[in-house]
Amino acid sequence: MYFAALSALLGGLSAGLVMGYTSPALASMSRVDSVPRIVKQDIKSWISSLAAAGALIGALFAGPICSKFGRRPSLIFNNLTMIIGWSFIIFSKSVWSVIAGRVVTGIAAGFMSGCVPLYLLEICPVSVRGFFGSGFQLANVTGILLVNIMGVFLNWKYLAIGCCVPPVIMPFLMAMVPETPIYLMNKFGDCKETLSSLRKMRRQKDITDEFEELKNQPKDKQPMILGVRELRDPLVYTPLLLSLGLFVFQQFSGITAIMFYQADIFRQSGSALNANLCAVITNFIQVVATLIAAFVVDKFGRKLLLYASSTGHVISLTLLSIYFWKKDDPTFASQFGWLSLVSLSIFLIAYSVGFGPIPWMMGSEMTPFSARSFVAAVSGSFNWSLGFLIANQFKTLQWVLGLPGTYGLFAAMSFISLLFVKFCLPETSGKTLEEVQKNFQKSSKSDQVSHV
């Protein structure tokens, strides 16, 4: 089970390399010896944000493709898309080739974001579901850290070569692990392949009870598109809307823009600290925080960690807003030049323990198997579309609202997310799907009574 999880998590690592690539790469793209040389800010904005645009396409197709062909084969062949995308960048002679590479690698990253969490959640027992569910986010931020470390030493083309290594290795590792038992049971029923998969995942003699539970689960198919009748079912539309809400507040914390422009933010701060080194420090802190979150998410529950995450966002983004408001004051700048680094570190710690990993796992935890791929595809593509919008318009926001106003807006949205978590979300930690969905059935009945 752990080898299978680590193999799949290379997909999360690859996605992180894609998302973090432009933070160190944009500076070397402006150098005189760069071919092509990219100096215009609007082109850099498109190069940064188009990965998110590609990701929304990849996430949209992840669910249907995983349902039709299986989680494991889909992950294996998606690496070819990733390799093609990086090849566009490595061998680029024009800006358009770089842009094409960003779109294609974004498609592959978005696909990974939809398929890897599904694979992880379907190979693990309920007792460690939170730990495995946090795995994708941990791999993602590790990829962002690695690309920033490599960016200190490599220009953008050699950096792309380094980013191409995980998708080359991953297919060979995934070829050695089985398909998920849940997928096999729902696709083919009680067969030798299902039993063999479960036995390989658990590595123990007695899997009788768990196999019987799998046999007794409803054998639902996962359609590529749900009809109006299915979407009117509160057991489907409620988790879908809650999942979309989680991703709204995840993206309106400003996370995608901060990841894409992290080094630029430190340069804008006017701090004497090296911008690339600051990015590495904050990313390292984020990896450590995400690792800690993976161990505590099942102990403390989803909602408590989301409360902590929202609170940390409000505090850190408010501090960052104040810093950019006062940074032109020489006395303030000399005394508080470190505040931008501390604020972003607090922000990334807060994000890593809550709104980073939890939205990806809660959608699947709240949704019946029959709609799981559909909900994952819709919510994943919605998330990336918001990420593209915010990353692409981040510079425009700064021009309209100023740096203090931009981070103040993100802080205000993070405060609203506290109310969303408090009044809208159910707790899913340690609960079966049936226990979670009782909340939606109760709300549906109360709606019917009030309507009558």
Contacts in CASP RR format, 6 or more apart in sequence:
PFRMAT RR
TARGET T0000
AUTHOR 0000-0000-0000
METHOD contacts of the structure
MODEL  1
MYFAALSALLGGLSAGLVMGYTSPALASMSRVDSVPRIVKQDIKSWISSL
AAAGALIGALFAGPICSKFGRRPSLIFNNLTMIIGWSFIIFSKSVWSVIA
GRVVTGIAAGFMSGCVPLYLLEICPVSVRGFFGSGFQLANVTGILLVNIM
GVFLNWKYLAIGCCVPPVIMPFLMAMVPETPIYLMNKFGDCKETLSSLRK
MRRQKDITDEFEELKNQPKDKQPMILGVRELRDPLVYTPLLLSLGLFVFQ
QFSGITAIMFYQADIFRQSGSALNANLCAVITNFIQVVATLIAAFVVDKF
GRKLLLYASSTGHVISLTLLSIYFWKKDDPTFASQFGWLSLVSLSIFLIA
YSVGFGPIPWMMGSEMTPFSARSFVAAVSGSFNWSLGFLIANQFKTLQWV
LGLPGTYGLFAAMSFISLLFVKFCLPETSGKTLEEVQKNFQKSSKSDQVS
HV
1 123 0 8 1.000
1 124 0 8 1.000
1 201 0 8 1.000
1 202 0 8 1.000
1 203 0 8 1.000
3 173 0 8 1.000
3 176 0 8 1.000
3 177 0 8 1.000
4 119 0 8 1.000
4 123 0 8 1.000
4 177 0 8 1.000
4 178 0 8 1.000
4 201 0 8 1.000
5 120 0 8 1.000
5 123 0 8 1.000
5 124 0 8 1.000
5 132 0 8 1.000
5 135 0 8 1.000
6 173 0 8 1.000
7 170 0 8 1.000
7 173 0 8 1.000
7 174 0 8 1.000
7 176 0 8 1.000
7 177 0 8 1.000
8 75 0 8 1.000
8 116 0 8 1.000
8 119 0 8 1.000
8 120 0 8 1.000
8 174 0 8 1.000
8 177 0 8 1.000
9 116 0 8 1.000
9 120 0 8 1.000
9 135 0 8 1.000
9 136 0 8 1.000
9 138 0 8 1.000
9 139 0 8 1.000
10 139 0 8 1.000
10 166 0 8 1.000
10 167 0 8 1.000
10 169 0 8 1.000
10 170 0 8 1.000
10 173 0 8 1.000
11 75 0 8 1.000
11 79 0 8 1.000
11 112 0 8 1.000
11 116 0 8 1.000
11 139 0 8 1.000
11 166 0 8 1.000
11 167 0 8 1.000
11 170 0 8 1.000
12 112 0 8 1.000
12 113 0 8 1.000
12 116 0 8 1.000
12 136 0 8 1.000
12 139 0 8 1.000
12 140 0 8 1.000
12 143 0 8 1.000
13 139 0 8 1.000
13 140 0 8 1.000
13 142 0 8 1.000
13 143 0 8 1.000
13 146 0 8 1.000
13 166 0 8 1.000
14 79 0 8 1.000
14 82 0 8 1.000
14 108 0 8 1.000
14 109 0 8 1.000
14 112 0 8 1.000
14 143 0 8 1.000
14 163 0 8 1.000
14 166 0 8 1.000
14 167 0 8 1.000
14 170 0 8 1.000
15 108 0 8 1.000
15 109 0 8 1.000
15 110 0 8 1.000
15 112 0 8 1.000
15 113 0 8 1.000
15 116 0 8 1.000
15 139 0 8 1.000
15 140 0 8 1.000
15 143 0 8 1.000
16 109 0 8 1.000
16 139 0 8 1.000
16 140 0 8 1.000
16 141 0 8 1.000
16 142 0 8 1.000
16 143 0 8 1.000
16 144 0 8 1.000
16 147 0 8 1.000
17 143 0 8 1.000
17 144 0 8 1.000
17 146 0 8 1.000
17 147 0 8 1.000
17 163 0 8 1.000
17 166 0 8 1.000
18 51 0 8 1.000
18 55 0 8 1.000
18 82 0 8 1.000
18 105 0 8 1.000
18 106 0 8 1.000
18 108 0 8 1.000
18 109 0 8 1.000
18 163 0 8 1.000
19 51 0 8 1.000
19 109 0 8 1.000
19 140 0 8 1.000
19 144 0 8 1.000
19 256 0 8 1.000
19 259 0 8 1.000
19 260 0 8 1.000
20 143 0 8 1.000
20 144 0 8 1.000
20 147 0 8 1.000
20 148 0 8 1.000
20 259 0 8 1.000
20 260 0 8 1.000
20 262 0 8 1.000
21 51 0 8 1.000
21 105 0 8 1.000
21 147 0 8 1.000
21 159 0 8 1.000
21 160 0 8 1.000
21 163 0 8 1.000
22 44 0 8 1.000
22 47 0 8 1.000
22 48 0 8 1.000
22 51 0 8 1.000
22 102 0 8 1.000
22 260 0 8 1.000
22 261 0 8 1.000
23 144 0 8 1.000
23 147 0 8 1.000
23 148 0 8 1.000
23 259 0 8 1.000
23 260 0 8 1.000
23 261 0 8 1.000
23 262 0 8 1.000
23 263 0 8 1.000
23 264 0 8 1.000
23 279 0 8 1.000
24 147 0 8 1.000
24 148 0 8 1.000
24 150 0 8 1.000
24 151 0 8 1.000
24 152 0 8 1.000
24 156 0 8 1.000
24 159 0 8 1.000
24 263 0 8 1.000
24 276 0 8 1.000
24 279 0 8 1.000
25 151 0 8 1.000
25 156 0 8 1.000
25 159 0 8 1.000
25 160 0 8 1.000
26 38 0 8 1.000
26 44 0 8 1.000
26 47 0 8 1.000
26 48 0 8 1.000
26 156 0 8 1.000
26 263 0 8 1.000
26 264 0 8 1.000
27 263 0 8 1.000
27 276 0 8 1.000
28 34 0 8 1.000
28 151 0 8 1.000
28 155 0 8 1.000
28 156 0 8 1.000
28 159 0 8 1.000
29 37 0 8 1.000
29 38 0 8 1.000
29 44 0 8 1.000
29 47 0 8 1.000
29 98 0 8 1.000
29 156 0 8 1.000
30 37 0 8 1.000
30 38 0 8 1.000
30 39 0 8 1.000
31 37 0 8 1.000
31 155 0 8 1.000
34 155 0 8 1.000
34 156 0 8 1.000
35 93 0 8 1.000
36 92 0 8 1.000
36 93 0 8 1.000
36 94 0 8 1.000
36 95 0 8 1.000
36 98 0 8 1.000
38 44 0 8 1.000
38 47 0 8 1.000
38 95 0 8 1.000
38 98 0 8 1.000
41 395 0 8 1.000
43 95 0 8 1.000
45 391 0 8 1.000
45 392 0 8 1.000
45 394 0 8 1.000
45 395 0 8 1.000
46 99 0 8 1.000
46 392 0 8 1.000
47 95 0 8 1.000
47 98 0 8 1.000
47 99 0 8 1.000
47 102 0 8 1.000
48 102 0 8 1.000
48 260 0 8 1.000
48 261 0 8 1.000
48 391 0 8 1.000
48 392 0 8 1.000
49 260 0 8 1.000
49 387 0 8 1.000
49 388 0 8 1.000
49 391 0 8 1.000
49 392 0 8 1.000
50 99 0 8 1.000
50 102 0 8 1.000
50 103 0 8 1.000
50 106 0 8 1.000
50 388 0 8 1.000
51 102 0 8 1.000
51 103 0 8 1.000
51 105 0 8 1.000
51 106 0 8 1.000
51 109 0 8 1.000
52 106 0 8 1.000
52 256 0 8 1.000
52 384 0 8 1.000
52 385 0 8 1.000
52 387 0 8 1.000
52 388 0 8 1.000
52 391 0 8 1.000
52 392 0 8 1.000
53 103 0 8 1.000
53 106 0 8 1.000
53 384 0 8 1.000
53 385 0 8 1.000
53 388 0 8 1.000
53 392 0 8 1.000
54 103 0 8 1.000
54 104 0 8 1.000
54 106 0 8 1.000
54 107 0 8 1.000
54 109 0 8 1.000
54 110 0 8 1.000
54 384 0 8 1.000
54 388 0 8 1.000
55 106 0 8 1.000
55 107 0 8 1.000
55 109 0 8 1.000
55 110 0 8 1.000
55 113 0 8 1.000
55 384 0 8 1.000
55 388 0 8 1.000
56 110 0 8 1.000
56 380 0 8 1.000
56 381 0 8 1.000
56 382 0 8 1.000
56 383 0 8 1.000
56 384 0 8 1.000
56 385 0 8 1.000
56 388 0 8 1.000
57 107 0 8 1.000
57 110 0 8 1.000
57 381 0 8 1.000
58 106 0 8 1.000
58 107 0 8 1.000
58 108 0 8 1.000
58 109 0 8 1.000
58 110 0 8 1.000
58 111 0 8 1.000
58 381 0 8 1.000
58 384 0 8 1.000
59 110 0 8 1.000
59 111 0 8 1.000
59 113 0 8 1.000
59 114 0 8 1.000
59 376 0 8 1.000
59 377 0 8 1.000
59 380 0 8 1.000
59 381 0 8 1.000
59 383 0 8 1.000
59 384 0 8 1.000
60 377 0 8 1.000
60 378 0 8 1.000
60 380 0 8 1.000
60 381 0 8 1.000
61 111 0 8 1.000
61 377 0 8 1.000
62 74 0 8 1.000
62 110 0 8 1.000
62 111 0 8 1.000
62 112 0 8 1.000
62 113 0 8 1.000
62 114 0 8 1.000
62 115 0 8 1.000
62 373 0 8 1.000
62 376 0 8 1.000
62 377 0 8 1.000
62 380 0 8 1.000
63 114 0 8 1.000
63 115 0 8 1.000
63 118 0 8 1.000
63 222 0 8 1.000
63 373 0 8 1.000
63 374 0 8 1.000
63 376 0 8 1.000
63 377 0 8 1.000
64 224 0 8 1.000
64 225 0 8 1.000
64 373 0 8 1.000
64 374 0 8 1.000
64 377 0 8 1.000
65 74 0 8 1.000
65 111 0 8 1.000
65 115 0 8 1.000
66 74 0 8 1.000
66 114 0 8 1.000
66 115 0 8 1.000
66 118 0 8 1.000
66 373 0 8 1.000
67 222 0 8 1.000
67 223 0 8 1.000
67 224 0 8 1.000
67 373 0 8 1.000
68 224 0 8 1.000
70 179 0 8 1.000
70 183 0 8 1.000
70 187 0 8 1.000
71 115 0 8 1.000
71 118 0 8 1.000
71 119 0 8 1.000
71 122 0 8 1.000
71 179 0 8 1.000
71 180 0 8 1.000
71 183 0 8 1.000
72 119 0 8 1.000
72 174 0 8 1.000
72 177 0 8 1.000
72 178 0 8 1.000
72 179 0 8 1.000
72 180 0 8 1.000
73 179 0 8 1.000
74 111 0 8 1.000
74 115 0 8 1.000
75 112 0 8 1.000
75 115 0 8 1.000
75 116 0 8 1.000
75 119 0 8 1.000
75 170 0 8 1.000
75 174 0 8 1.000
76 170 0 8 1.000
76 171 0 8 1.000
76 174 0 8 1.000
76 175 0 8 1.000
77 171 0 8 1.000
78 108 0 8 1.000
78 111 0 8 1.000
78 112 0 8 1.000
78 115 0 8 1.000
79 108 0 8 1.000
79 167 0 8 1.000
79 168 0 8 1.000
79 170 0 8 1.000
79 171 0 8 1.000
80 167 0 8 1.000
81 104 0 8 1.000
81 107 0 8 1.000
81 108 0 8 1.000
81 111 0 8 1.000
82 105 0 8 1.000
82 108 0 8 1.000
82 109 0 8 1.000
82 164 0 8 1.000
82 167 0 8 1.000
83 164 0 8 1.000
83 167 0 8 1.000
83 168 0 8 1.000
84 104 0 8 1.000
85 100 0 8 1.000
85 101 0 8 1.000
85 104 0 8 1.000
85 105 0 8 1.000
85 108 0 8 1.000
86 101 0 8 1.000
86 105 0 8 1.000
86 160 0 8 1.000
86 161 0 8 1.000
86 163 0 8 1.000
86 164 0 8 1.000
86 167 0 8 1.000
87 164 0 8 1.000
88 97 0 8 1.000
88 98 0 8 1.000
88 100 0 8 1.000
88 101 0 8 1.000
88 104 0 8 1.000
89 97 0 8 1.000
89 98 0 8 1.000
89 101 0 8 1.000
89 102 0 8 1.000
89 105 0 8 1.000
89 156 0 8 1.000
89 157 0 8 1.000
89 160 0 8 1.000
90 157 0 8 1.000
90 160 0 8 1.000
90 161 0 8 1.000
90 164 0 8 1.000
91 97 0 8 1.000
92 98 0 8 1.000
92 101 0 8 1.000
92 157 0 8 1.000
108 167 0 8 1.000
110 380 0 8 1.000
110 384 0 8 1.000
113 136 0 8 1.000
113 360 0 8 1.000
113 380 0 8 1.000
113 383 0 8 1.000
113 384 0 8 1.000
114 376 0 8 1.000
114 377 0 8 1.000
114 380 0 8 1.000
116 136 0 8 1.000
116 139 0 8 1.000
117 133 0 8 1.000
117 136 0 8 1.000
117 360 0 8 1.000
117 361 0 8 1.000
117 364 0 8 1.000
117 376 0 8 1.000
118 180 0 8 1.000
118 364 0 8 1.000
118 372 0 8 1.000
118 373 0 8 1.000
118 376 0 8 1.000
119 180 0 8 1.000
120 132 0 8 1.000
120 133 0 8 1.000
120 135 0 8 1.000
120 136 0 8 1.000
121 129 0 8 1.000
121 132 0 8 1.000
121 133 0 8 1.000
121 361 0 8 1.000
121 364 0 8 1.000
121 365 0 8 1.000
122 180 0 8 1.000
122 181 0 8 1.000
122 182 0 8 1.000
122 183 0 8 1.000
123 132 0 8 1.000
123 180 0 8 1.000
123 181 0 8 1.000
123 201 0 8 1.000
124 131 0 8 1.000
124 132 0 8 1.000
124 133 0 8 1.000
125 210 0 8 1.000
126 430 0 8 1.000
126 432 0 8 1.000
127 298 0 8 1.000
127 430 0 8 1.000
128 298 0 8 1.000
129 298 0 8 1.000
129 361 0 8 1.000
129 365 0 8 1.000
129 430 0 8 1.000
130 294 0 8 1.000
130 297 0 8 1.000
130 298 0 8 1.000
130 361 0 8 1.000
130 429 0 8 1.000
131 294 0 8 1.000
131 295 0 8 1.000
131 297 0 8 1.000
131 298 0 8 1.000
133 294 0 8 1.000
133 297 0 8 1.000
133 357 0 8 1.000
133 360 0 8 1.000
133 361 0 8 1.000
134 290 0 8 1.000
134 293 0 8 1.000
134 294 0 8 1.000
134 297 0 8 1.000
134 357 0 8 1.000
134 361 0 8 1.000
135 294 0 8 1.000
135 357 0 8 1.000
136 357 0 8 1.000
136 360 0 8 1.000
137 290 0 8 1.000
137 352 0 8 1.000
137 356 0 8 1.000
137 357 0 8 1.000
137 360 0 8 1.000
138 287 0 8 1.000
138 290 0 8 1.000
138 291 0 8 1.000
138 294 0 8 1.000
138 357 0 8 1.000
141 283 0 8 1.000
141 286 0 8 1.000
141 287 0 8 1.000
141 290 0 8 1.000
141 352 0 8 1.000
142 287 0 8 1.000
144 259 0 8 1.000
144 283 0 8 1.000
144 286 0 8 1.000
145 280 0 8 1.000
145 283 0 8 1.000
145 284 0 8 1.000
145 286 0 8 1.000
145 287 0 8 1.000
147 159 0 8 1.000
147 163 0 8 1.000
148 262 0 8 1.000
148 263 0 8 1.000
148 276 0 8 1.000
148 279 0 8 1.000
148 280 0 8 1.000
148 283 0 8 1.000
149 280 0 8 1.000
150 159 0 8 1.000
150 162 0 8 1.000
151 159 0 8 1.000
151 276 0 8 1.000
152 276 0 8 1.000
152 277 0 8 1.000
152 280 0 8 1.000
154 162 0 8 1.000
177 200 0 8 1.000
178 196 0 8 1.000
178 197 0 8 1.000
178 200 0 8 1.000
178 201 0 8 1.000
179 193 0 8 1.000
179 197 0 8 1.000
180 197 0 8 1.000
181 194 0 8 1.000
181 197 0 8 1.000
181 198 0 8 1.000
181 201 0 8 1.000
181 214 0 8 1.000
182 214 0 8 1.000
182 217 0 8 1.000
182 369 0 8 1.000
184 191 0 8 1.000
184 193 0 8 1.000
184 194 0 8 1.000
184 197 0 8 1.000
185 194 0 8 1.000
185 214 0 8 1.000
185 215 0 8 1.000
185 217 0 8 1.000
185 219 0 8 1.000
186 217 0 8 1.000
186 219 0 8 1.000
186 220 0 8 1.000
186 221 0 8 1.000
186 222 0 8 1.000
186 369 0 8 1.000
188 194 0 8 1.000
189 215 0 8 1.000
189 219 0 8 1.000
190 215 0 8 1.000
194 211 0 8 1.000
194 214 0 8 1.000
195 207 0 8 1.000
195 211 0 8 1.000
198 207 0 8 1.000
198 210 0 8 1.000
198 211 0 8 1.000
198 214 0 8 1.000
199 207 0 8 1.000
202 210 0 8 1.000
217 369 0 8 1.000
218 368 0 8 1.000
218 369 0 8 1.000
218 370 0 8 1.000
220 368 0 8 1.000
220 369 0 8 1.000
220 370 0 8 1.000
221 370 0 8 1.000
222 369 0 8 1.000
222 370 0 8 1.000
222 371 0 8 1.000
222 372 0 8 1.000
222 373 0 8 1.000
222 374 0 8 1.000
223 230 0 8 1.000
223 370 0 8 1.000
223 374 0 8 1.000
224 373 0 8 1.000
224 374 0 8 1.000
225 374 0 8 1.000
226 236 0 8 1.000
226 371 0 8 1.000
226 374 0 8 1.000
230 236 0 8 1.000
230 370 0 8 1.000
230 371 0 8 1.000
231 237 0 8 1.000
231 240 0 8 1.000
234 440 0 8 1.000
234 441 0 8 1.000
234 443 0 8 1.000
234 444 0 8 1.000
234 447 0 8 1.000
235 368 0 8 1.000
235 437 0 8 1.000
235 440 0 8 1.000
235 441 0 8 1.000
236 367 0 8 1.000
236 368 0 8 1.000
236 371 0 8 1.000
236 375 0 8 1.000
238 366 0 8 1.000
238 440 0 8 1.000
238 443 0 8 1.000
238 444 0 8 1.000
239 363 0 8 1.000
239 366 0 8 1.000
239 367 0 8 1.000
239 371 0 8 1.000
239 375 0 8 1.000
239 440 0 8 1.000
240 367 0 8 1.000
240 371 0 8 1.000
240 375 0 8 1.000
240 378 0 8 1.000
240 379 0 8 1.000
242 362 0 8 1.000
242 363 0 8 1.000
242 366 0 8 1.000
242 424 0 8 1.000
242 425 0 8 1.000
243 359 0 8 1.000
243 362 0 8 1.000
243 363 0 8 1.000
243 366 0 8 1.000
243 367 0 8 1.000
243 375 0 8 1.000
243 379 0 8 1.000
244 378 0 8 1.000
244 379 0 8 1.000
244 382 0 8 1.000
245 420 0 8 1.000
246 355 0 8 1.000
246 358 0 8 1.000
246 359 0 8 1.000
246 362 0 8 1.000
246 363 0 8 1.000
246 425 0 8 1.000
247 359 0 8 1.000
247 379 0 8 1.000
247 380 0 8 1.000
247 382 0 8 1.000
247 383 0 8 1.000
247 386 0 8 1.000
248 386 0 8 1.000
249 310 0 8 1.000
249 355 0 8 1.000
249 413 0 8 1.000
249 414 0 8 1.000
249 416 0 8 1.000
249 417 0 8 1.000
249 420 0 8 1.000
250 355 0 8 1.000
250 356 0 8 1.000
250 359 0 8 1.000
250 383 0 8 1.000
251 383 0 8 1.000
251 386 0 8 1.000
251 387 0 8 1.000
251 390 0 8 1.000
252 386 0 8 1.000
252 390 0 8 1.000
252 410 0 8 1.000
252 413 0 8 1.000
252 414 0 8 1.000
252 417 0 8 1.000
253 313 0 8 1.000
253 317 0 8 1.000
253 347 0 8 1.000
253 351 0 8 1.000
253 355 0 8 1.000
253 410 0 8 1.000
253 413 0 8 1.000
253 414 0 8 1.000
253 417 0 8 1.000
254 390 0 8 1.000
254 410 0 8 1.000
255 351 0 8 1.000
255 355 0 8 1.000
255 356 0 8 1.000
256 386 0 8 1.000
256 387 0 8 1.000
256 388 0 8 1.000
256 390 0 8 1.000
256 391 0 8 1.000
257 387 0 8 1.000
257 390 0 8 1.000
257 391 0 8 1.000
257 394 0 8 1.000
258 265 0 8 1.000
258 344 0 8 1.000
258 347 0 8 1.000
260 391 0 8 1.000
260 394 0 8 1.000
261 391 0 8 1.000
261 394 0 8 1.000
262 279 0 8 1.000
262 282 0 8 1.000
262 283 0 8 1.000
262 344 0 8 1.000
263 275 0 8 1.000
263 276 0 8 1.000
263 278 0 8 1.000
263 279 0 8 1.000
264 275 0 8 1.000
265 340 0 8 1.000
265 344 0 8 1.000
266 273 0 8 1.000
266 275 0 8 1.000
266 278 0 8 1.000
266 279 0 8 1.000
266 340 0 8 1.000
266 341 0 8 1.000
266 344 0 8 1.000
267 275 0 8 1.000
268 324 0 8 1.000
268 403 0 8 1.000
269 323 0 8 1.000
269 324 0 8 1.000
269 327 0 8 1.000
269 337 0 8 1.000
269 340 0 8 1.000
270 327 0 8 1.000
270 333 0 8 1.000
270 337 0 8 1.000
270 340 0 8 1.000
271 278 0 8 1.000
271 337 0 8 1.000
271 338 0 8 1.000
271 340 0 8 1.000
271 341 0 8 1.000
272 337 0 8 1.000
273 337 0 8 1.000
273 338 0 8 1.000
273 341 0 8 1.000
278 340 0 8 1.000
278 341 0 8 1.000
278 344 0 8 1.000
281 341 0 8 1.000
281 345 0 8 1.000
282 341 0 8 1.000
282 344 0 8 1.000
282 345 0 8 1.000
282 348 0 8 1.000
283 348 0 8 1.000
285 345 0 8 1.000
285 348 0 8 1.000
285 349 0 8 1.000
286 348 0 8 1.000
286 349 0 8 1.000
286 351 0 8 1.000
286 352 0 8 1.000
287 352 0 8 1.000
289 348 0 8 1.000
289 349 0 8 1.000
289 352 0 8 1.000
289 353 0 8 1.000
290 352 0 8 1.000
290 353 0 8 1.000
290 356 0 8 1.000
290 357 0 8 1.000
292 353 0 8 1.000
293 305 0 8 1.000
293 352 0 8 1.000
293 353 0 8 1.000
293 354 0 8 1.000
293 357 0 8 1.000
294 357 0 8 1.000
296 305 0 8 1.000
296 353 0 8 1.000
297 305 0 8 1.000
297 357 0 8 1.000
297 358 0 8 1.000
297 429 0 8 1.000
298 429 0 8 1.000
298 430 0 8 1.000
300 429 0 8 1.000
301 427 0 8 1.000
301 429 0 8 1.000
302 358 0 8 1.000
302 361 0 8 1.000
302 362 0 8 1.000
302 425 0 8 1.000
302 427 0 8 1.000
302 428 0 8 1.000
302 429 0 8 1.000
303 421 0 8 1.000
303 425 0 8 1.000
303 427 0 8 1.000
305 353 0 8 1.000
305 354 0 8 1.000
305 358 0 8 1.000
306 354 0 8 1.000
306 355 0 8 1.000
306 358 0 8 1.000
306 417 0 8 1.000
306 421 0 8 1.000
306 425 0 8 1.000
307 418 0 8 1.000
307 421 0 8 1.000
307 422 0 8 1.000
308 350 0 8 1.000
308 353 0 8 1.000
308 354 0 8 1.000
309 350 0 8 1.000
309 351 0 8 1.000
309 353 0 8 1.000
309 354 0 8 1.000
309 355 0 8 1.000
309 356 0 8 1.000
309 358 0 8 1.000
310 350 0 8 1.000
310 355 0 8 1.000
310 414 0 8 1.000
310 415 0 8 1.000
310 417 0 8 1.000
310 418 0 8 1.000
310 421 0 8 1.000
311 350 0 8 1.000
311 418 0 8 1.000
312 346 0 8 1.000
312 347 0 8 1.000
312 349 0 8 1.000
312 350 0 8 1.000
312 414 0 8 1.000
313 347 0 8 1.000
313 350 0 8 1.000
313 351 0 8 1.000
313 355 0 8 1.000
313 410 0 8 1.000
313 411 0 8 1.000
313 414 0 8 1.000
313 417 0 8 1.000
314 411 0 8 1.000
314 414 0 8 1.000
314 415 0 8 1.000
314 418 0 8 1.000
315 346 0 8 1.000
315 350 0 8 1.000
316 343 0 8 1.000
316 344 0 8 1.000
316 346 0 8 1.000
316 347 0 8 1.000
316 350 0 8 1.000
317 343 0 8 1.000
317 347 0 8 1.000
317 407 0 8 1.000
317 408 0 8 1.000
317 410 0 8 1.000
317 411 0 8 1.000
317 414 0 8 1.000
318 407 0 8 1.000
318 408 0 8 1.000
318 411 0 8 1.000
319 339 0 8 1.000
319 342 0 8 1.000
319 343 0 8 1.000
319 346 0 8 1.000
320 339 0 8 1.000
320 340 0 8 1.000
320 343 0 8 1.000
320 344 0 8 1.000
320 347 0 8 1.000
320 407 0 8 1.000
321 403 0 8 1.000
321 404 0 8 1.000
321 405 0 8 1.000
321 406 0 8 1.000
321 407 0 8 1.000
321 408 0 8 1.000
321 411 0 8 1.000
322 404 0 8 1.000
323 336 0 8 1.000
323 337 0 8 1.000
323 339 0 8 1.000
323 340 0 8 1.000
323 343 0 8 1.000
324 402 0 8 1.000
324 403 0 8 1.000
324 404 0 8 1.000
324 407 0 8 1.000
325 403 0 8 1.000
325 404 0 8 1.000
326 332 0 8 1.000
326 333 0 8 1.000
326 336 0 8 1.000
327 333 0 8 1.000
327 337 0 8 1.000
355 417 0 8 1.000
359 379 0 8 1.000
359 383 0 8 1.000
362 425 0 8 1.000
362 428 0 8 1.000
363 375 0 8 1.000
363 376 0 8 1.000
363 379 0 8 1.000
364 372 0 8 1.000
364 375 0 8 1.000
364 376 0 8 1.000
365 428 0 8 1.000
365 431 0 8 1.000
365 433 0 8 1.000
365 436 0 8 1.000
366 426 0 8 1.000
366 428 0 8 1.000
366 433 0 8 1.000
366 436 0 8 1.000
366 437 0 8 1.000
366 440 0 8 1.000
367 375 0 8 1.000
367 376 0 8 1.000
367 433 0 8 1.000
368 433 0 8 1.000
368 437 0 8 1.000
394 406 0 8 1.000
397 406 0 8 1.000
397 409 0 8 1.000
398 406 0 8 1.000
401 409 0 8 1.000
426 436 0 8 1.000
426 439 0 8 1.000
426 440 0 8 1.000
428 436 0 8 1.000
END
